Structure formats: structure tokens, C-alpha cells
Amino acid sequence: MPQPPPKPPFPLGLSWPAWFQKAYTDLSLTYLNAEQTSTIHIYVDFKKKANFIVGSPNTRFKIDNWPPEMAFWVGCGCKSVPLIKDLPSFEVGWWKWQKGLQPKWWSIVDVEA
């Protein structure tokens, strides 16, 4: 006997952006355990508080200070490991890029890796 469709953690918000409504609906069609349902509920609350801006489909990793090895790796679909000729230089570039990804309110710009 087929099971009834799962119930979403809470009703679909009509004020949510279309991309989020679709993602939430698609996810709600899967069978989730109580812990997964709770996680979805927390995530939706977070997205609502952030006005659905952070992590929208148009948001991408910043590439400011990207080490060239990262450009190679992403450019080949993350399928080939880049050759790192100067590890100390790569490490400095990596951490500079990572710091640039963090929210300004974390105040980590002056933190040394």
C-alpha cells in the first residue's frame, strides 16, 4: 500500500522567493526523520531572518584573492588536482581568500592563519 505524501515541516510561505519555494517544496516531498525536519525548520527560520539574501542562487564565492590553483581546480570542474608549486605562497593566498569570504561582522581580517 503506498504511503501518503510527507507533510512539510511547516506551511509554504507565499512571500518567500520563488527559488526558495521550489527548493522547500522539492525537499518536502522526501521522507524526512524528526531530526531532518527540525533542521529544515531551523534553516527556513534563518533564511527568513536573512530576508532570503544570503546563499541565493545568484550568490557565488568571491574570487578576490583567489589562488591561481583554485581557478584551475574550479575551471576543470574540480576533477583534477592542481599542481601546487609554491606551497607557502598558496597557503597565504588561500587564507587571504578565505578571510574575504567571511562576514565582516566576524572581524577576522586581522586574524593570522
N, CA, C and O atoms as a GROMACS GRO file, in nm:
protein
  452
    1MET      N    1   0.084  -0.119   0.000
    1MET     CA    2   0.000   0.000   0.000
    1MET      C    3   0.089   0.125   0.000
    1MET      O    4   0.177   0.138   0.085
    2PRO      N    5   0.068   0.217  -0.093
    2PRO     CA    6   0.150   0.338  -0.100
    2PRO      C    7   0.128   0.427   0.022
    2PRO      O    8   0.017   0.437   0.075
    3GLN      N    9   0.236   0.491   0.063
    3GLN     CA   10   0.227   0.581   0.178
    3GLN      C   11   0.179   0.718   0.130
    3GLN      O   12   0.203   0.757   0.016
    4PRO      N   13   0.111   0.791   0.220
    4PRO     CA   14   0.069   0.927   0.182
    4PRO      C   15   0.192   1.016   0.169
    4PRO      O   16   0.295   0.990   0.230
    5PRO      N   17   0.181   1.122   0.089
    5PRO     CA   18   0.296   1.212   0.074
    5PRO      C   19   0.333   1.272   0.210
    5PRO      O   20   0.246   1.295   0.294
    6PRO      N   21   0.462   1.298   0.230
    6PRO     CA   22   0.504   1.356   0.358
    6PRO      C   23   0.451   1.498   0.373
    6PRO      O   24   0.423   1.567   0.275
    7LYS      N   25   0.438   1.539   0.499
    7LYS     CA   26   0.394   1.675   0.527
    7LYS      C   27   0.517   1.763   0.547
    7LYS      O   28   0.611   1.722   0.614
    8PRO      N   29   0.516   1.883   0.490
    8PRO     CA   30   0.630   1.973   0.510
    8PRO      C   31   0.641   2.012   0.657
    8PRO      O   32   0.542   2.007   0.730
    9PRO      N   33   0.762   2.051   0.702
    9PRO     CA   34   0.779   2.091   0.841
    9PRO      C   35   0.683   2.202   0.883
    9PRO      O   36   0.636   2.204   0.996
   10PHE      N   37   0.654   2.295   0.792
   10PHE     CA   38   0.551   2.397   0.816
   10PHE      C   39   0.507   2.453   0.682
   10PHE      O   40   0.574   2.430   0.581
   11PRO      N   41   0.396   2.525   0.679
   11PRO     CA   42   0.338   2.568   0.551
   11PRO      C   43   0.433   2.652   0.465
   11PRO      O   44   0.518   2.725   0.516
   12LEU      N   45   0.417   2.639   0.336
   12LEU     CA   46   0.494   2.715   0.239
   12LEU      C   47   0.461   2.863   0.255
   12LEU      O   48   0.344   2.901   0.260
   13GLY      N   49   0.564   2.945   0.263
   13GLY     CA   50   0.543   3.089   0.275
   13GLY      C   51   0.525   3.152   0.139
   13GLY      O   52   0.615   3.144   0.055
   14LEU      N   53   0.413   3.215   0.114
   14LEU     CA   54   0.387   3.275  -0.016
   14LEU      C   55   0.473   3.399  -0.042
   14LEU      O   56   0.488   3.442  -0.156
   15SER      N   57   0.530   3.456   0.065
   15SER     CA   58   0.617   3.573   0.047
   15SER      C   59   0.762   3.531   0.021
   15SER      O   60   0.847   3.615  -0.004
   16TRP      N   61   0.789   3.400   0.027
   16TRP     CA   62   0.925   3.352   0.002
   16TRP      C   63   0.957   3.368  -0.146
   16TRP      O   64   0.867   3.362  -0.230
   17PRO      N   65   1.085   3.390  -0.180
   17PRO     CA   66   1.123   3.397  -0.322
   17PRO      C   67   1.090   3.264  -0.392
   17PRO      O   68   1.090   3.158  -0.329
   18ALA      N   69   1.064   3.272  -0.520
   18ALA     CA   70   1.025   3.153  -0.597
   18ALA      C   71   1.130   3.042  -0.587
   18ALA      O   72   1.094   2.925  -0.575
   19TRP      N   73   1.259   3.078  -0.592
   19TRP     CA   74   1.365   2.976  -0.586
   19TRP      C   75   1.361   2.901  -0.453
   19TRP      O   76   1.389   2.782  -0.448
   20PHE      N   77   1.325   2.973  -0.344
   20PHE     CA   78   1.321   2.907  -0.214
   20PHE      C   79   1.194   2.823  -0.200
   20PHE      O   80   1.197   2.715  -0.142
   21GLN      N   81   1.083   2.873  -0.252
   21GLN     CA   82   0.959   2.795  -0.250
   21GLN      C   83   0.979   2.662  -0.322
   21GLN      O   84   0.936   2.558  -0.274
   22LYS      N   85   1.045   2.667  -0.439
   22LYS     CA   86   1.068   2.544  -0.515
   22LYS      C   87   1.157   2.448  -0.438
   22LYS      O   88   1.127   2.329  -0.429
   23ALA      N   89   1.267   2.499  -0.384
   23ALA     CA   90   1.360   2.414  -0.309
   23ALA      C   91   1.290   2.352  -0.188
   23ALA      O   92   1.307   2.233  -0.161
   24TYR      N   93   1.214   2.432  -0.117
   24TYR     CA   94   1.143   2.383   0.001
   24TYR      C   95   1.039   2.278  -0.038
   24TYR      O   96   1.026   2.175   0.029
   25THR      N   97   0.965   2.304  -0.144
   25THR     CA   98   0.864   2.208  -0.190
   25THR      C   99   0.929   2.077  -0.232
   25THR      O  100   0.882   1.970  -0.193
   26ASP      N  101   1.035   2.085  -0.311
   26ASP     CA  102   1.104   1.963  -0.355
   26ASP      C  103   1.156   1.883  -0.236
   26ASP      O  104   1.142   1.761  -0.231
   27LEU      N  105   1.215   1.953  -0.140
   27LEU     CA  106   1.268   1.885  -0.022
   27LEU      C  107   1.155   1.826   0.062
   27LEU      O  108   1.170   1.719   0.121
   28SER      N  109   1.043   1.895   0.067
   28SER     CA  110   0.930   1.848   0.147
   28SER      C  111   0.866   1.722   0.090
   28SER      O  112   0.792   1.653   0.160
   29LEU      N  113   0.893   1.692  -0.036
   29LEU     CA  114   0.836   1.572  -0.098
   29LEU      C  115   0.915   1.446  -0.062
   29LEU      O  116   0.876   1.335  -0.098
   30THR      N  117   1.026   1.464   0.010
   30THR     CA  118   1.103   1.349   0.054
   30THR      C  119   1.063   1.312   0.196
   30THR      O  120   1.009   1.394   0.269
   31TYR      N  121   1.091   1.190   0.234
   31TYR     CA  122   1.058   1.145   0.369
   31TYR      C  123   1.174   1.180   0.461
   31TYR      O  124   1.286   1.131   0.444
   32LEU      N  125   1.146   1.264   0.558
   32LEU     CA  126   1.249   1.311   0.650
   32LEU      C  127   1.220   1.261   0.791
   32LEU      O  128   1.104   1.252   0.832
   33ASN      N  129   1.326   1.229   0.864
   33ASN     CA  130   1.306   1.191   1.003
   33ASN      C  131   1.288   1.317   1.087
   33ASN      O  132   1.297   1.428   1.034
   34ALA      N  133   1.264   1.301   1.215
   34ALA     CA  134   1.236   1.416   1.303
   34ALA      C  135   1.354   1.512   1.309
   34ALA      O  136   1.335   1.634   1.312
   35GLU      N  137   1.476   1.459   1.312
   35GLU     CA  138   1.594   1.545   1.319
   35GLU      C  139   1.610   1.626   1.190
   35GLU      O  140   1.643   1.745   1.195
   36GLN      N  141   1.587   1.564   1.076
   36GLN     CA  142   1.597   1.635   0.948
   36GLN      C  143   1.489   1.742   0.937
   36GLN      O  144   1.515   1.853   0.890
   37THR      N  145   1.368   1.709   0.980
   37THR     CA  146   1.258   1.805   0.977
   37THR      C  147   1.290   1.925   1.066
   37THR      O  148   1.264   2.039   1.028
   38SER      N  149   1.347   1.899   1.183
   38SER     CA  150   1.385   2.006   1.273
   38SER      C  151   1.492   2.095   1.210
   38SER      O  152   1.488   2.217   1.224
   39THR      N  153   1.587   2.033   1.142
   39THR     CA  154   1.694   2.108   1.076
   39THR      C  155   1.637   2.198   0.966
   39THR      O  156   1.678   2.313   0.952
   40ILE      N  157   1.543   2.145   0.889
   40ILE     CA  158   1.479   2.225   0.784
   40ILE      C  159   1.406   2.344   0.846
   40ILE      O  160   1.412   2.455   0.793
   41HIS      N  161   1.338   2.320   0.956
   41HIS     CA  162   1.264   2.427   1.024
   41HIS      C  163   1.361   2.538   1.068
   41HIS      O  164   1.332   2.657   1.049
   42ILE      N  165   1.473   2.500   1.126
   42ILE     CA  166   1.573   2.598   1.170
   42ILE      C  167   1.630   2.674   1.050
   42ILE      O  168   1.648   2.795   1.055
   43TYR      N  169   1.657   2.602   0.941
   43TYR     CA  170   1.713   2.664   0.821
   43TYR      C  171   1.614   2.765   0.761
   43TYR      O  172   1.653   2.875   0.723
   44VAL      N  173   1.488   2.729   0.753
   44VAL     CA  174   1.388   2.821   0.697
   44VAL      C  175   1.377   2.945   0.785
   44VAL      O  176   1.367   3.056   0.734
   45ASP      N  177   1.379   2.927   0.917
   45ASP     CA  178   1.376   3.044   1.007
   45ASP      C  179   1.496   3.134   0.982
   45ASP      O  180   1.483   3.257   0.979
   46PHE      N  181   1.613   3.073   0.963
   46PHE     CA  182   1.734   3.150   0.936
   46PHE      C  183   1.720   3.228   0.806
   46PHE      O  184   1.751   3.347   0.801
   47LYS      N  185   1.672   3.162   0.700
   47LYS     CA  186   1.657   3.228   0.571
   47LYS      C  187   1.557   3.344   0.579
   47LYS      O  188   1.578   3.449   0.519
   48LYS      N  189   1.450   3.324   0.654
   48LYS     CA  190   1.351   3.431   0.670
   48LYS      C  191   1.414   3.551   0.739
   48LYS      O  192   1.393   3.665   0.697
   49LYS      N  193   1.491   3.527   0.844
   49LYS     CA  194   1.555   3.637   0.917
   49LYS      C  195   1.658   3.708   0.830
   49LYS      O  196   1.680   3.828   0.847
   50ALA      N  197   1.721   3.637   0.737
   50ALA     CA  198   1.819   3.696   0.647
   50ALA      C  199   1.754   3.751   0.520
   50ALA      O  200   1.823   3.789   0.426
   51ASN      N  201   1.622   3.756   0.519
   51ASN     CA  202   1.546   3.805   0.402
   51ASN      C  203   1.581   3.729   0.275
   51ASN      O  204   1.573   3.784   0.165
   52PHE      N  205   1.619   3.603   0.289
   52PHE     CA  206   1.648   3.515   0.176
   52PHE      C  207   1.760   3.568   0.086
   52PHE      O  208   1.766   3.533  -0.032
   53ILE      N  209   1.847   3.652   0.140
   53ILE     CA  210   1.954   3.710   0.058
   53ILE      C  211   2.078   3.621   0.058
   53ILE      O  212   2.128   3.585  -0.049
   54VAL      N  213   2.127   3.585   0.174
   54VAL     CA  214   2.250   3.507   0.184
   54VAL      C  215   2.227   3.369   0.124
   54VAL      O  216   2.134   3.299   0.162
   55GLY      N  217   2.312   3.331   0.029
   55GLY     CA  218   2.302   3.199  -0.031
   55GLY      C  219   2.198   3.186  -0.139
   55GLY      O  220   2.159   3.074  -0.174
   56SER      N  221   2.152   3.297  -0.193
   56SER     CA  222   2.055   3.286  -0.302
   56SER      C  223   2.124   3.226  -0.424
   56SER      O  224   2.246   3.221  -0.427
   57PRO      N  225   2.049   3.180  -0.523
   57PRO     CA  226   2.112   3.119  -0.640
   57PRO      C  227   2.209   3.211  -0.713
   57PRO      O  228   2.298   3.164  -0.785
   58ASN      N  229   2.194   3.342  -0.694
   58ASN     CA  230   2.284   3.436  -0.762
   58ASN      C  231   2.411   3.464  -0.683
   58ASN      O  232   2.500   3.535  -0.731
   59THR      N  233   2.419   3.410  -0.563
   59THR     CA  234   2.536   3.433  -0.480
   59THR      C  235   2.642   3.329  -0.515
   59THR      O  236   2.614   3.210  -0.525
   60ARG      N  237   2.764   3.376  -0.532
   60ARG     CA  238   2.874   3.285  -0.563
   60ARG      C  239   2.990   3.317  -0.469
   60ARG      O  240   2.993   3.422  -0.406
   61PHE      N  241   3.084   3.224  -0.462
   61PHE     CA  242   3.205   3.253  -0.387
   61PHE      C  243   3.274   3.372  -0.449
   61PHE      O  244   3.282   3.384  -0.571
   62LYS      N  245   3.324   3.460  -0.364
   62LYS     CA  246   3.404   3.570  -0.415
   62LYS      C  247   3.534   3.512  -0.467
   62LYS      O  248   3.589   3.418  -0.409
   63ILE      N  249   3.583   3.567  -0.576
   63ILE     CA  250   3.709   3.518  -0.630
   63ILE      C  251   3.822   3.618  -0.609
   63ILE      O  252   3.932   3.600  -0.663
   64ASP      N  253   3.795   3.723  -0.531
   64ASP     CA  254   3.902   3.816  -0.496
   64ASP      C  255   4.010   3.737  -0.422
   64ASP      O  256   3.979   3.657  -0.334
   65ASN      N  257   4.133   3.759  -0.458
   65ASN     CA  258   4.247   3.693  -0.394
   65ASN      C  259   4.248   3.541  -0.414
   65ASN      O  260   4.312   3.469  -0.337
   66TRP      N  261   4.180   3.494  -0.514
   66TRP     CA  262   4.178   3.351  -0.543
   66TRP      C  263   4.316   3.306  -0.585
   66TRP      O  264   4.374   3.363  -0.678
   67PRO      N  265   4.372   3.203  -0.520
   67PRO     CA  266   4.498   3.150  -0.570
   67PRO      C  267   4.476   3.091  -0.710
   67PRO      O  268   4.370   3.036  -0.738
   68PRO      N  269   4.576   3.103  -0.799
   68PRO     CA  270   4.560   3.050  -0.935
   68PRO      C  271   4.523   2.902  -0.937
   68PRO      O  272   4.453   2.855  -1.027
   69GLU      N  273   4.570   2.829  -0.837
   69GLU     CA  274   4.539   2.686  -0.831
   69GLU      C  275   4.390   2.662  -0.813
   69GLU      O  276   4.335   2.564  -0.863
   70MET      N  277   4.323   2.753  -0.741
   70MET     CA  278   4.178   2.740  -0.722
   70MET      C  279   4.106   2.763  -0.854
   70MET      O  280   4.011   2.692  -0.888
   71ALA      N  281   4.152   2.863  -0.929
   71ALA     CA  282   4.090   2.890  -1.060
   71ALA      C  283   4.104   2.768  -1.151
   71ALA      O  284   4.010   2.733  -1.223
   72PHE      N  285   4.221   2.705  -1.148
   72PHE     CA  286   4.243   2.584  -1.229
   72PHE      C  287   4.148   2.474  -1.184
   72PHE      O  288   4.082   2.410  -1.266
   73TRP      N  289   4.142   2.451  -1.052
   73TRP     CA  290   4.064   2.341  -0.997
   73TRP      C  291   3.915   2.357  -1.031
   73TRP      O  292   3.851   2.262  -1.077
   74VAL      N  293   3.862   2.476  -1.010
   74VAL     CA  294   3.721   2.501  -1.040
   74VAL      C  295   3.698   2.500  -1.190
   74VAL      O  296   3.595   2.450  -1.238
   75GLY      N  297   3.793   2.554  -1.265
   75GLY     CA  298   3.780   2.560  -1.410
   75GLY      C  299   3.771   2.423  -1.476
   75GLY      O  300   3.712   2.409  -1.582
   76CYS      N  301   3.830   2.322  -1.413
   76CYS     CA  302   3.822   2.188  -1.471
   76CYS      C  303   3.717   2.104  -1.399
   76CYS      O  304   3.721   1.981  -1.401
   77GLY      N  305   3.622   2.173  -1.335
   77GLY     CA  306   3.510   2.102  -1.272
   77GLY      C  307   3.549   2.026  -1.147
   77GLY      O  308   3.483   1.928  -1.111
   78CYS      N  309   3.655   2.068  -1.080
   78CYS     CA  310   3.701   2.005  -0.956
   78CYS      C  311   3.736   1.858  -0.977
   78CYS      O  312   3.729   1.778  -0.884
   79LYS      N  313   3.774   1.822  -1.100
   79LYS     CA  314   3.802   1.682  -1.131
   79LYS      C  315   3.952   1.652  -1.136
   79LYS      O  316   3.992   1.536  -1.140
   80SER      N  317   4.033   1.755  -1.137
   80SER     CA  318   4.176   1.735  -1.146
   80SER      C  319   4.243   1.814  -1.034
   80SER      O  320   4.211   1.931  -1.012
   81VAL      N  321   4.335   1.751  -0.965
   81VAL     CA  322   4.404   1.817  -0.855
   81VAL      C  323   4.510   1.911  -0.912
   81VAL      O  324   4.592   1.870  -0.993
   82PRO      N  325   4.508   2.038  -0.869
   82PRO     CA  326   4.607   2.132  -0.923
   82PRO      C  327   4.747   2.103  -0.869
   82PRO      O  328   4.762   2.053  -0.758
   83LEU      N  329   4.846   2.134  -0.947
   83LEU     CA  330   4.984   2.122  -0.904
   83LEU      C  331   5.020   2.248  -0.828
   83LEU      O  332   5.012   2.358  -0.882
   84ILE      N  333   5.058   2.233  -0.702
   84ILE     CA  334   5.094   2.348  -0.619
   84ILE      C  335   5.246   2.352  -0.613
   84ILE      O  336   5.309   2.271  -0.545
   85LYS      N  337   5.304   2.446  -0.686
   85LYS     CA  338   5.449   2.455  -0.695
   85LYS      C  339   5.510   2.526  -0.575
   85LYS      O  340   5.622   2.493  -0.533
   86ASP      N  341   5.438   2.623  -0.519
   86ASP     CA  342   5.489   2.700  -0.406
   86ASP      C  343   5.387   2.695  -0.294
   86ASP      O  344   5.298   2.780  -0.285
   87LEU      N  345   5.400   2.596  -0.208
   87LEU     CA  346   5.302   2.573  -0.102
   87LEU      C  347   5.287   2.693  -0.007
   87LEU      O  348   5.174   2.731   0.024
   88PRO      N  349   5.396   2.754   0.040
   88PRO     CA  350   5.380   2.870   0.130
   88PRO      C  351   5.301   2.984   0.063
   88PRO      O  352   5.218   3.048   0.128
   89SER      N  353   5.328   3.010  -0.064
   89SER     CA  354   5.256   3.115  -0.135
   89SER      C  355   5.109   3.078  -0.151
   89SER      O  356   5.021   3.163  -0.135
   90PHE      N  357   5.082   2.952  -0.184
   90PHE     CA  358   4.945   2.906  -0.197
   90PHE      C  359   4.871   2.921  -0.064
   90PHE      O  360   4.756   2.965  -0.061
   91GLU      N  361   4.938   2.884   0.045
   91GLU     CA  362   4.875   2.892   0.177
   91GLU      C  363   4.836   3.036   0.211
   91GLU      O  364   4.727   3.060   0.261
   92VAL      N  365   4.926   3.130   0.184
   92VAL     CA  366   4.896   3.271   0.210
   92VAL      C  367   4.776   3.316   0.127
   92VAL      O  368   4.684   3.380   0.178
   93GLY      N  369   4.777   3.281  -0.002
   93GLY     CA  370   4.665   3.317  -0.090
   93GLY      C  371   4.534   3.252  -0.048
   93GLY      O  372   4.428   3.314  -0.052
   94TRP      N  373   4.542   3.127  -0.007
   94TRP     CA  374   4.423   3.053   0.037
   94TRP      C  375   4.358   3.123   0.155
   94TRP      O  376   4.238   3.148   0.155
   95TRP      N  377   4.439   3.154   0.257
   95TRP     CA  378   4.383   3.216   0.377
   95TRP      C  379   4.335   3.358   0.350
   95TRP      O  380   4.236   3.401   0.409
   96LYS      N  381   4.401   3.430   0.262
   96LYS     CA  382   4.355   3.565   0.226
   96LYS      C  383   4.217   3.555   0.160
   96LYS      O  384   4.128   3.634   0.189
   97TRP      N  385   4.202   3.458   0.072
   97TRP     CA  386   4.074   3.436   0.005
   97TRP      C  387   3.967   3.394   0.106
   97TRP      O  388   3.856   3.446   0.106
   98GLN      N  389   4.001   3.299   0.193
   98GLN     CA  390   3.905   3.251   0.292
   98GLN      C  391   3.858   3.364   0.383
   98GLN      O  392   3.739   3.374   0.413
   99LYS      N  393   3.948   3.448   0.427
   99LYS     CA  394   3.910   3.561   0.513
   99LYS      C  395   3.815   3.654   0.439
   99LYS      O  396   3.723   3.710   0.499
  100GLY      N  397   3.836   3.670   0.309
  100GLY     CA  398   3.749   3.756   0.230
  100GLY      C  399   3.608   3.700   0.213
  100GLY      O  400   3.516   3.774   0.180
  101LEU      N  401   3.592   3.570   0.236
  101LEU     CA  402   3.459   3.508   0.225
  101LEU      C  403   3.374   3.528   0.350
  101LEU      O  404   3.252   3.516   0.346
  102GLN      N  405   3.440   3.558   0.461
  102GLN     CA  406   3.370   3.564   0.589
  102GLN      C  407   3.292   3.695   0.604
  102GLN      O  408   3.332   3.798   0.550
  103PRO      N  409   3.182   3.691   0.678
  103PRO     CA  410   3.106   3.814   0.703
  103PRO      C  411   3.191   3.917   0.776
  103PRO      O  412   3.273   3.882   0.861
  104LYS      N  413   3.172   4.044   0.743
  104LYS     CA  414   3.251   4.150   0.805
  104LYS      C  415   3.234   4.154   0.956
  104LYS      O  416   3.327   4.188   1.029
  105TRP      N  417   3.115   4.118   1.004
  105TRP     CA  418   3.091   4.126   1.148
  105TRP      C  419   3.170   4.022   1.226
  105TRP      O  420   3.173   4.027   1.349
  106TRP      N  421   3.234   3.926   1.158
  106TRP     CA  422   3.320   3.830   1.227
  106TRP      C  423   3.453   3.894   1.266
  106TRP      O  424   3.523   3.845   1.354
  107SER      N  425   3.488   4.002   1.200
  107SER     CA  426   3.610   4.076   1.229
  107SER      C  427   3.734   3.986   1.230
  107SER      O  428   3.813   3.991   1.324
  108ILE      N  429   3.751   3.905   1.128
  108ILE     CA  430   3.865   3.814   1.124
  108ILE      C  431   3.975   3.862   1.030
  108ILE      O  432   4.074   3.792   1.011
  109VAL      N  433   3.959   3.979   0.971
  109VAL     CA  434   4.056   4.026   0.875
  109VAL      C  435   4.197   4.030   0.936
  109VAL      O  436   4.295   4.000   0.868
  110ASP      N  437   4.206   4.068   1.062
  110ASP     CA  438   4.337   4.078   1.127
  110ASP      C  439   4.385   3.948   1.188
  110ASP      O  440   4.496   3.942   1.242
  111VAL      N  441   4.304   3.843   1.182
  111VAL     CA  442   4.343   3.714   1.238
  111VAL      C  443   4.447   3.650   1.148
  111VAL      O  444   4.430   3.645   1.026
  112GLU      N  445   4.554   3.603   1.209
  112GLU     CA  446   4.658   3.536   1.130
  112GLU      C  447   4.631   3.387   1.128
  112GLU      O  448   4.592   3.329   1.229
  113ALA      N  449   4.652   3.326   1.012
  113ALA     CA  450   4.628   3.182   0.998
  113ALA      C  451   4.746   3.104   1.050
  113ALA      O  452   4.746   2.981   1.047
   0.00000   0.00000   0.00000
